Amino acid sequence: MDININHEKCVLYDCLECLDVCPVDIFTVMNGKLVLTDKDKCYRCLVCQDICNYDAITFDY
């Protein structure tokens, strides 16, 4: 399962909830975009996808 960030849908500076809810802190902001710091740390709890009101974070199954 892969995690995807749709930067066109992400309203980074109006939200940032994914940064707050991720239990393993895999998200950060670089050059004005949300990025994954360590995809391998993600254990696919899907809380970031569930909290995203903009459908910017998705998982491929």
N, C-alpha and C positions, 0 to 999 in steps of 0.2 A: 504494500500500500504506500503510495506516494502522497506527500503533502504539496499543495499548489497554492500560490498566492497570485491573485489576479490584481495587478497594480492599477489597472484602469478602474476597478470597482472599489479599491481600498481608499478610504478617506482618512488616511493616517492621522492627521492632526486634529480631527474632530472626534476621534474614537480612542485608539490605543488599548482597547479592552483586552485584546489577545495578549498583549504584553503583561497585563495584570493577572490574567487567569491561568496562563500556562504553568503547570506545576514543575516543569523542568527547564523553564526559561530558555527556550530555543529561539525566541524572536528578539530582534534588535532593529534599530533604525540606522541605516547607512545611506548617505547621499539622498536623504529625503524619501527613502523607500523602506518598506518593511522587508526584512530579509531573515532567513533562517541562519542561526549561528552554528548549529550542530544537528543536522537532520537525524543522525543516528541516535541521539538522546530521546527523540520523540517516541513515546510508547502508544501513540494512537488512541488517546483517551477521547479525542474529538471535541473537547471542551472549547477550543478556539473556533472550530467550525460552528459549533452551536451558539456561541456568544456573538459571532459576527453578524451584525444587522445588514451588512452590505453584500453578503455572499461572496466575499473576496477570498476566503480560505476554504479550500475543498480538499478532499482526499480521493484519490483514485483507488478503487478496490480491485 
